[in-house]
Amino acid sequence: MSLTQALNSAISGLNTAQSRIAITSSNIANVNTAGYSRKIAGQESLTLNGQGAGVQIGDVTRNVNAGLQTELRGELGKAGTAEVRDEFYQRIQTLFGTPQSNSAISQRISDLSDAFEQLNSTPEQNSPKVQVLSAATQLVDSFGKLSDQVQNLRSDADDSINQEVNDANSLLNQIAKLNTDIVRLGNIEQPTTELRDQRDQKVNALSKIINTSTYTREDGSMVIFTGNGSRPLLDRSPVPLSFAPTAGYEPGSSGSGITLDGVDITDEIKTGTLRGLIDMRDQDLPQLADQVNELATQLRDAVNAEHNKGTAFPPPTNLTGTRQIEGTDLFSATGSFRVAALDSNGDIKSYADIDLSGVTTVNDLVAAINGSAAGGDLQARIADGRLVIEGQNGNRVAINELNSDVTLSDGRNQGLSHYFGLNDLFTNAKNSRVITSTAIADPSSALGASGTLTFSAGSGTLSPTPISINYTNGDSLTTLQNKLRGQLTGALGLSSDQAANMVYIATDGDRSRLVISNDANMSVTDSGNLSDKIGLTEDQPNLAGNLTVSRDIANDPSRLSRGTLDADIYESGVSTGSGITIADPATTLANLGTPASPPAPAGTNYSLNITGDFGTVAISYNGSTDSLNSIAARINANSTLTDNNVNAEVYFDGSAGSYKIRVQDADGDSMFMTDNFATMPASAGTEKSLTDILGFGIPYGIREGDNSSAASLANAFTKTDIGFDAAGGLSPEKTSLIDYAASIISTAATKASAASDSNAFQNALANDLDTRIQNEAGVNLDEEMSDLIIFQRAYSASAKVISTVDELFDALLNAV
């Protein structure tokens, strides 16, 4: 080897050592830099014509474990999801509080229960009524706030989705630029390791937002796909994610999805903060709203059911319904209800028991009331789309629902006053112009029910021709929608657009609801159980946010129900214009109807029918043999009546100079009496029914000290058999209002705890993986210092060679 070759080799060694020292120096400087990977400079010998010509720097590589890095990115996505859930559930827990919190919805319900207990104890005082009104107002305010704040959380999630999409797009642009720089430097054989570190950090950040998969081309550029590898997010140039924020949220509404190159990829996003935010916006929070709505619905119905059974004292001058109606509206009702005109002392002026068997429209009901025995003292009418019953000539009004029963669209049943909302405490805009199903996860899944479903109306599009469909076990929401639309376009001749506007599937978060909308109130009948199964109801998903306290009661707390229009005591001689003087209760009753002679066939006797919760009991009578005593004995001998504590008593009324009969339900339960005399052939025109002969009627209207309704209202909160439907992940169950409210809170608290644990676990797992990567790829100062000594010696040795060669050149020159 010549001196020149020795010099060149020494210079190459000097340069190589210098480069390796520089890389080591960079490693040492970045020992605490997050994401920095240790750089290793390779070294390779140079040859010239088969002879050694020194050394040069080989490839500068990163000490990165690709498998661990892929695993880390997967765990970062899960950590992003867990982080979002933890954040939102902590906010939910703050919103709902704990069951013991004074501001918790369960406590608000308990406060109202306590207020009714106080009203029950002292019904004649004003302060308990004010306390009930205050507790009821605070309760509906709490429902409104919960409903609004849950929707505000959905809006926050929607805003965060928009921000995360923007961040993801920004990261894709940054990665694309790093790709360009890496390829450019690689083409000129310049180091790209630092840029690759930066790119890895950006990809890690992107993986926390949305799950991805990657691969690296030979030129060093990285291609990024969605998690399932089907759609590119970055291939040479980025493909931006798109998202349209929603201005605001209402219960039952839905937000937009995330699209990529015009295709909705929301369901393809499996992990990351985007997945967590989408789930909170479209699943967890709507489910929570459903739970609150179910609680509000059952509370409204449980309280209003009892409130409508009672009346205030003194009775109000009018009762105005809360249901929006038209006179032609159809409704299906059975049984009877009692309407009475009273004076300010609660004494009866007149009353009538209205048989609902022949009532099919609201106009029929109005006519039946106005044409009844009480029609001269009170009047029914429709005003501003509401049913109104008002006293005439200074009279007051009260109602007893008796056994009246109106069937709703979802198969539930309510008393007549409850249905029309004549004496509601909690009000909302009740109508049946829009019928909505409960939220269904998959609109294409079979519902497993069969039967016939019919929608009819007294006016508008569905009058006089209703629409009716047969449904089978394999039908889904979508097939129901299509069948109903087919009837609208076929049987009614509507256009497809009109049919689509009347029947459609609305998205509610990630669920679906079937909606049937009409221009008039609808009546729904179902031969199967579909209505109950999918909850075809007139109650909207935003009921909790729209619940209010009756304006009439808010303006006048004395209108709170605390007593009951009499329906548990009946006496002879009190019915207007009727009744006879009876000197001997054992004597046959004069002019009492006598069945035809010869004896009538079985089942054709005259009968006094006593109806209550126990059903109807027929007490036969015969004018040729029956006396006051025998009628009482027959009532007392009936096992159904005695089992339900209904008994008859004959007594002498000194003021009237006559024996009388009293029939009473000792438990205070409502019952009523009818007589079949009018429907049976009379043997003579002078004969009368038992009720006319005796003048059977109620002896009073409502007593000042009556607290029966207040007691029933207080008991409504302790009843454990209220049937709650499945809602928001909670299974259907029978429990009390307070316990259901507590279960909502405890379920949210449990989920909050689980979200916190999951977040801690996922972060610990991601941190552990990151630590393992850093231990393997990070800088070890001891190792770097050891390498530095080696490179320093190599540098010194190369410098010594150069110095020696220089001396030799000098000696050679001097020798010439």
C-alpha positions, 0 to 999 in steps of 0.5 A: 500500500502506498502512502497515498492509499494509507492517507486516504484510508486514514482520512476515511476512518477519520470521517467515519469516526466523526460521523458516528460521533455526531450520531452518538452525540444526537442520541445522547442529546435526545435521550429525553425526547419523546418518540426518539429512537436510537440511531445506529450508524453502520460501517463498511470497508472500501475496496479499490482494485481488490485492495482495502481503501478505507472505510465509509458510513453504511446505512443509518438505521433506527432500532424500532420493533415494528411489531410492538409499534403496530401493537401500540397503535392498536392500544392507543386507539382503544385508549382513545375510546376509553378516554372519551367514555371516561370523560363523558361518564364523569360528566354524566355522573355529575349531572345525575348525582347519586341517589342520596343527592338532594338534587338527584331526580330520585330525590325530587320524586321522593320530595313530591311523594312526601308532599302528597303524604303531608296533603293526605295528613292535612287535606284542608290546609293550604300549605301542603297544597303549595308544597305539592305544587313546589315539589311538582314544579321542581321535579318537572324542572329537573326532568327538563334540565336532564333532558336538555343537558343530555342533549347538550352532551350530545352536541359537545360530542358532535363538536368534538367529532368535528375537531377530531376529524380536523385534527386527523386531516391535519395529521394526514397532511403532515404525514404526507409532507413527511412522506415527500421529504423522506422520499426526496432525501432517500433519492439523494442518499441522505439520512431519513431516520429523524423524519421517520421518527416524526412520522411515527409520532404523527401516525401514533397520534392519528391512531388514537383518533381513528384505527388505521393500518399501514405499510411502507413502500420501498421508497420509504413512503407510508400508505395509511388505510382505514382499520379494515384496510379497505379504504386509503386515508393516505396514498401519495396524497391524503384523502380527507375525512369529511363531517357535517356538524349538527347545530343542535340536538333534540331527543329522537334526533340523529347526527351525521356520519363521517365520510371518506371520499363520499362514502360513510365509514362511520361503522368502519371506525372501530376504535379511537376517540372518534369511535368513543365520541360517536358511541356517546353521541349516537348510543350511550346518550340517546339510551340515557335520554330514553331512560329519563323519558321512560321515567317521565312517562311512567311518572306522568301516567301514574300521578295523572291516573290517580289525580284524574280519579279525584277532585278538588275541594271545593270542586272547580267550576270547570274541567279542561282537558289537555288532549288536543281533539276534534269532535270527529275524533274516534276513540275506543272506550268501554265501561261507564264514568260519572259526571256530577254537578255540585255546589261549593259545599260539595253537595250533589245537584245532579249526576249521571253515569255515562255508558261508553259502549255506544260512544265512538267519537268525541262528539258522541261523548259531548252529546251523551253528557249534555243529554244526561240527567246532569245535562241541565246543571253542567255542559260539555263542549269542545273549545280551542281543541280541548274537551271542556266540562263546566258547571251552569248557573254557578254549579261546580263539576266533578268526575269519577272514572268508575270503570271507564276504559280507553285503549291507547295506540300502544295497547295501554288503557286509561280512564276517560278523564285521564285519557282526555286529561280533564284533571291532569297534574302533569301536562304535555301536548297530548294528541295522536296525530303522530304515532312513534315506535320505540327505538329499534337497533336494526330496522331490517331485523324481524320483529317476531309478531303477527296480526293486523294493524289498522290506522283510522281517523274521524277526519282528514286523510284516513277518513272515511277509509282507514289503512290496514296491513297484515304483518307476519313474524318476519316483518321488520320496521322497514317492511312495515313502513313499505306495507303502510306506504303501499296502502296509502298509495293503493287504497287511498291513492296518495302519491309516493311522496305523500306516502313517504311524508306520512310513514317513514323511519326516523334515525335516533342516534344509531337506532331507528323509529317507525313514525306514522304522521297524519293530519288528524288524530288517529285511532290504532287497533291491533289484533296482535301484539305488535303495538305493545312489542314496538311501543307504537305510542303517541308519546314523543321521545322528547316528553321529559323535556316538555313536561309541565305542571298544569297551568290551572293548578299552578295558578290555583293550588286548591285545584289539587285533587284530594277527595273523590266524587262519591261512588262507594255509598248508595242509598234509597230515596236520594235520587231526584224525583224518585223514591217511595215511603216504606213503612215495613221493610218486609212488605212487598215493594209496590209497583216494582216490575214483575217478570212476565207470567208464566215465569220468564225463562232463565236469564230474563229476570229483572236485575240490579247490576252492581259493577266495580273492580270485582266485575258486574254482579246481577241481583235479581228482583221480582215485584211479586215477592221482593221487599226491602229486606229481601233485596238487602239479603240477596246482596249480602248473600252474594259471595263476590260482593261479600268478598269485596266488602260490599254489603247492604243495610236496611235502616229507618230514617226518622226525618223521612219517616221511611225505611231505607237501604244503604249499599256500601263498599266498606273499603271505599272503592268505587262502584256503580249500579245499573238496572236492566228494566228498560231493556226487558219487557214490562208486564204493565205500564205502571211498573218501575225498575228497582232503582226508580222505586227506591230512588237509589243514588249517592247521598253526597258529592265530596266531603270537605275532609275527604283525603282519599285522592291525596292518599292514593296519590301518595301511594302511587309513589310506593307502588312497586308494580309500575310496569316500565318498558325496556328503555336505553339498555334497561330491561323491562321491570315492575318497580316503583318510581323512586326505585327506577329513578335510582336504578338510572342513577346507579346504572350511570354510576356503574358505567362511569366506574367501569369507564374510569377503570377501562381508561386507567387500564388502557392507558396503563397498557399503552404506556407499558407498550411505549415503555417496552418500545423505548427500552428497546429503541430508546437511548441508553446513556451507558451504551452511548458513552461506551460507543463514544469512547470507541469512536473517539479512539478510532478518530484519534488513531486515524488522526495519528495515521494521518500525522505519521503519513505526513511525517513520512512524506516530509522525510521523503521530500527531504531525502530527494 
